[in-house]
Amino acid sequence: MTEFLTNLTFWHWFILGGALIIIEMLVPSTLFLWPGVSALIVGFLKLIVPALTWPVAISIWAVLSVVTVVGWLKYRKANPSTAADSGLNQRGQQFIGQVYILSKPLENGKGEIKAGDTVWAVTGHGSLPAGVNVRVTGSDGAVLVVEKA
């Protein structure tokens, strides 16, 4: 083992960094990303300074891994994601607040509207005839909740 560690070259660090980054692509977290980036940095250091001994290289990698992970966590805490909810698998959410015409009357709390290119089942209070404007106020799975507009 000592012989292997003594003969570590920059290619070993590049391979380790690449392998950790590939694992990161397969595992949805940042658990392997920062140690992988740190290994690539140590590989570049080893390329620039070939006399870098293995204990120093491993120490630099360990310290860089911890520093980059802690730095990333602090950055994420200070800058939370502001991306809006994509609505993936919640298609009905995009219709909330919009006004549509009932294509089938609302009877016993059930009816239909055409929204976009789809006919949607709707629920609401009371009874309304076909052709009345209704506003979508919510969605419950594949059923839109409406009220008279």
Secondary structure, DSSP 8 states (H G I E B T S, - for coil): -HHHHHT--HHHHHHHHHHHHHHHHHSSSSTTHHHHHHHHHHHHHHHH-TT--HHHHHHHHHHHHHHHHHHHHHHHHHS--------TT-GGGGGTT-EEEEEEEEETTEEEEEETTEEEEEE-SS-B-TT-EEEEEEEETTEEEEEE-
